[in-house]
């Protein structure tokens, strides 16, 4: 795999921290609050990532994330 030139994460755990900070401090406080409200519902969380700017803030694009979560039965890792 090739590292993205814009990624400043030093490890996988650092990348996870950055992801969480992105959500927690997203400028649209409403989107951040809505997403954090479904943090215990992984499929919905994945589908709602558009609320914090992922996939150009297009709900149809992040809906695929929730579908992939279900298709690959990612809940088994919870």
VEXVO-820055 format. One line per 8 residues: number of its first residue (from 1); their letters; for each residue z, x, y of N, C-alpha, C. Coordinates in nm, 4 decimals, decimal comma. Each point is the difference from the previous one (the first is absolute). Last residue first. Example, Ala and Ser with C-alpha at 12.3 -4.5 7.8 and 13.67 -1.06 7.14 Angstrom:
% VEXVO-820055
2) sa) 0,7080:1,2850:-0,2250:0,0060:0,0820:0,1190:0,0730:-0,0770:0,1090 | -0,0070:0,0290:-0,5720:0,0000:-0,0890:0,1190:0,0000:0,0900:0,1200
***
This chain:
% VEXVO-820055
78) xxxxxxxx) 1,6611:-1,7789:-0,6018:0,1113:-0,0369:0,0884:0,1325:0,0339:-0,0631 | -0,4505:0,0344:-0,1955:0,0637:0,1219:0,0494:0,1168:-0,0276:0,0930 | -0,2844:-0,3379:-0,1907:0,0715:0,0613:-0,1119:0,0698:0,1297:0,0415 | -0,2925:-0,2554:0,2883:0,1390:-0,0459:-0,0026:0,0801:0,0612:-0,1136 | -0,4783:0,0477:0,0671:0,0844:0,1037:0,0589:0,1471:-0,0385:0,0074 | -0,4556:-0,1725:-0,2058:0,1382:-0,0287:-0,0405:0,0973:0,1061:0,0518 | -0,4871:-0,0640:0,0849:0,0478:0,1162:-0,0754:0,1471:-0,0094:-0,0389 | -0,2070:-0,3572:0,2433:-0,0962:0,0366:-0,1046:0,0517:0,1135:-0,0880
70) xxxxxxxx) 0,2480:-0,1361:0,3927:0,0092:-0,0942:-0,1111:-0,0892:0,0421:-0,1170 | -0,0172:0,2527:0,3907:0,1377:0,0087:-0,0490:0,0156:-0,0888:-0,1230 | -0,4013:-0,0261:0,2370:0,0064:0,1192:-0,0844:0,1390:0,0176:-0,0595 | -0,0606:-0,3449:0,3093:-0,0733:-0,0314:-0,1225:0,0022:0,1186:-0,0962 | 0,1843:0,0592:0,4272:0,0836:-0,0897:-0,0806:-0,0656:-0,0356:-0,1314 | -0,2505:0,2494:0,3040:0,1125:0,0814:-0,0463:0,0924:-0,0831:-0,0889 | -0,3646:-0,2066:0,2244:-0,0409:0,0736:-0,1201:0,1153:0,0824:-0,0561 | 0,0409:-0,2155:0,4141:0,0183:-0,0958:-0,1084:-0,0360:0,0662:-0,1329
62) xxxxxxxx) -0,0752:0,2115:0,4196:0,1239:0,0347:-0,0703:0,0336:-0,1015:-0,1088 | -0,3945:-0,0649:0,2609:-0,0065:0,1353:-0,0557:0,1271:0,0348:-0,0766 | -0,0413:-0,4100:0,2399:-0,0837:0,0002:-0,1199:-0,0056:0,1352:-0,0674 | 0,2256:-0,0605:0,4213:0,0748:-0,0522:-0,1147:-0,0822:0,0021:-0,1282 | -0,0291:0,3331:0,4295:-0,0749:-0,1120:-0,0578:0,0678:-0,0464:-0,1287 | 0,0874:0,3897:0,3184:0,0758:-0,1243:0,0217:-0,0730:-0,1240:-0,0515 | -0,1421:0,4610:-0,0774:-0,0447:-0,0579:0,1275:0,0642:-0,1353:0,0294 | 0,1496:0,2628:-0,3718:-0,1317:-0,0615:-0,0233:-0,0507:-0,0735:0,1239
54) xxxxxxxx) 0,4993:0,0905:0,0632:-0,0803:0,0542:-0,1089:-0,1306:-0,0780:-0,0120 | 0,3702:-0,0973:0,3218:-0,1156:0,0813:0,0358:-0,0821:0,0586:-0,1129 | 0,3907:-0,3054:-0,0190:0,0426:0,1225:0,0685:-0,1173:0,0976:0,0139 | -0,0530:-0,4229:-0,2094:0,0869:-0,0360:0,1127:0,0518:0,1206:0,0765 | -0,2586:0,0126:-0,4132:-0,0835:-0,0142:0,1196:0,0847:-0,0288:0,1240 | 0,1800:0,0165:-0,4492:-0,0022:0,1269:0,0745:-0,0876:-0,0053:0,1252 | 0,1035:-0,3431:-0,3655:0,0311:-0,0176:0,1424:-0,0016:0,1295:0,0816 | -0,0702:-0,0302:-0,4837:-0,0998:-0,0870:0,0628:0,0180:-0,0095:0,1510
46) xxxxxxxx) 0,3195:0,2378:-0,2589:-0,1291:0,0700:-0,0028:-0,1077:-0,0811:0,0711 | 0,4185:-0,2048:-0,0514:0,0125:0,1156:0,0888:-0,1339:0,0731:0,0097 | 0,0394:-0,3448:-0,3138:-0,0164:-0,0511:0,1357:0,0077:0,1133:0,1017 | 0,0818:0,1156:-0,4449:-0,1380:-0,0488:0,0123:-0,0259:-0,0504:0,1417 | 0,4493:0,1473:-0,1080:-0,1029:0,1048:0,0089:-0,1431:-0,0491:0,0169 | 0,4900:-0,1705:0,1267:-0,1112:-0,0701:-0,0652:-0,1215:0,0910:0,0060 | 0,4136:0,1022:0,2188:0,0401:-0,0209:-0,1391:-0,1033:-0,0794:-0,0793 | -0,0545:0,0942:0,4684:0,0120:0,1294:-0,0672:0,0391:-0,0137:-0,1471
38) xxxxxxxx) -0,0902:-0,3183:0,3893:-0,0520:-0,0185:-0,1363:0,0062:0,1304:-0,0803 | 0,1487:-0,0254:0,4547:0,0592:-0,1209:-0,0588:-0,0480:-0,0242:-0,1435 | -0,1775:0,3486:0,2803:0,1297:0,0367:-0,0576:0,0681:-0,1191:-0,0667 | -0,4043:-0,0757:0,2294:-0,0238:0,0804:-0,1189:0,1319:0,0396:-0,0662 | 0,0154:-0,2354:0,4063:-0,0558:-0,0853:-0,1046:-0,0205:0,0776:-0,1290 | 0,1397:0,2367:0,3825:0,1072:-0,0872:-0,0502:-0,0499:-0,0881:-0,1137 | -0,3163:0,2694:0,2219:0,0951:0,0834:-0,0736:0,1109:-0,0850:-0,0611 | -0,3053:-0,2087:0,2865:-0,0657:0,0384:-0,1255:0,0929:0,0811:-0,0878
30) xxxxxxxx) 0,1504:-0,1125:0,4312:-0,0095:-0,1189:-0,0832:-0,0619:0,0334:-0,1355 | 0,0214:0,3309:0,3410:0,1278:-0,0246:-0,0655:-0,0021:-0,1199:-0,0928 | -0,3719:0,3421:0,1749:0,0102:-0,1451:-0,0070:0,1262:-0,0331:-0,0786 | -0,0995:0,4562:0,0429:0,0157:-0,0588:0,1344:0,0101:-0,1525:0,0030 | 0,1785:0,3075:-0,4101:-0,1304:-0,0483:0,0438:0,0159:-0,0731:0,1332 | 0,3374:0,2294:-0,2961:-0,0175:0,0206:0,1435:-0,1360:-0,0445:0,0512 | 0,1414:-0,0455:-0,4669:0,1210:-0,0289:0,0776:-0,0227:0,0067:0,1504 | -0,3528:0,1190:-0,3060:0,0313:-0,1424:-0,0068:0,1179:-0,0336:0,0909
22) xxxxxxxx) -0,1168:0,4506:-0,0413:-0,1134:-0,0716:0,0608:0,0336:-0,1491:0,0062 | 0,2953:0,2749:-0,2330:0,0181:0,0084:0,1450:-0,1123:-0,0723:0,0731 | -0,0301:0,0360:-0,4670:0,1093:-0,0898:0,0371:0,0245:0,0010:0,1506 | -0,3159:0,3010:-0,1699:-0,0484:-0,1358:-0,0218:0,1067:-0,1010:0,0442 | 0,1161:0,4533:-0,0056:-0,0895:-0,0301:0,1124:-0,0529:-0,1424:-0,0085 | 0,2588:0,1599:-0,3605:0,0838:-0,0151:0,1198:-0,0857:-0,0389:0,1202 | -0,2230:0,1086:-0,3948:0,0660:-0,1302:-0,0130:0,0882:-0,0273:0,1216 | -0,1982:0,4218:-0,0303:-0,1025:-0,1012:0,0274:0,0595:-0,1406:-0,0081
14) xxxxxxxx) 0,2711:0,3583:-0,1244:-0,0199:0,0023:0,1452:-0,1046:-0,1035:0,0403 | 0,0728:0,0692:-0,4558:0,1144:-0,0700:0,0582:-0,0088:-0,0025:0,1527 | -0,3268:0,2396:-0,2377:-0,0151:-0,1422:-0,0247:0,1154:-0,0783:0,0607 | -0,1018:0,4510:0,2428:0,0230:-0,0346:-0,1395:-0,0228:-0,1499:-0,0155 | -0,0641:0,2129:0,4167:0,0185:0,1235:-0,0755:0,0227:-0,0248:-0,1490 | -0,2762:-0,2606:0,4296:0,1082:-0,0103:-0,0981:0,0065:0,1287:-0,0816 | -0,3228:-0,1273:0,3491:0,0982:0,1054:0,0258:0,1178:-0,0063:-0,0967 | -0,5565:-0,1509:0,0564:0,1274:-0,0319:-0,0627:0,0979:0,1151:0,0206
6) xxxxxx) -0,4719:-0,0085:0,1311:0,0895:-0,0601:0,0982:0,1383:-0,0306:-0,0573 | -0,3709:0,1859:-0,2584:0,0366:0,0941:0,1058:0,0980:-0,0569:0,1026 | -0,0260:-0,1283:-0,5333:-0,0613:-0,0424:0,1257:0,0445:0,0923:0,1116 | -0,0363:0,1470:-0,5240:0,0938:-0,0457:0,1025:-0,0773:-0,0389:0,1259 | -0,1707:-0,0110:-0,5280:-0,0101:0,0743:0,1254:0,0935:-0,0612:0,1044 | -0,0330:0,0379:-0,5812:0,0000:-0,0836:0,1186:0,0000:0,0879:0,1246
***
